[in-house]
């Protein structure tokens, strides 16, 4: 797959936990539902949407998965009223459409190799959680947030 260009189909098992964050507006950004959000070494307060071109540093922090689409303009106020986005956070069990995993992989650590693909690959990818279940073409991941990306 490749980085998201539209909202991803997501499902939840159990109750979803949401938290709101004010996005970084040092550049115009479009975030899609299902995209990982990280705090980077350059801005430890306001998250950005992670895409494969973003180099993940060992001090970057995965904080959640975008629960909605959101666009911000360069220089928008970094407040939840202006640039706020809802994100799924731990302990939410979130289902991603994926053929990467099977039930034989339950309990494995899950990363994202781009904003639309689950992976077991550590290098330069945000760690998002543990595989909880695979059902009907969806891999359900128990989100672990906040999660420092030490393996990057």
Buried (B, 14 or more C-beta within 10 A) or exposed (E): BEBBEEBBEBBBBEEBBEBEBBBBBBEEBEBBBBBBBBBBEEBEEBBBBBBBEBEBBEEBBBBBBBBBBBEBEEEBEBEEEEBBBBBBBBEBBBBBBBEBBEEEEEEEBBBBBBBBBBBBEBEBBBBBBBBBBBEEEBBBBBBBBEBBBEBB
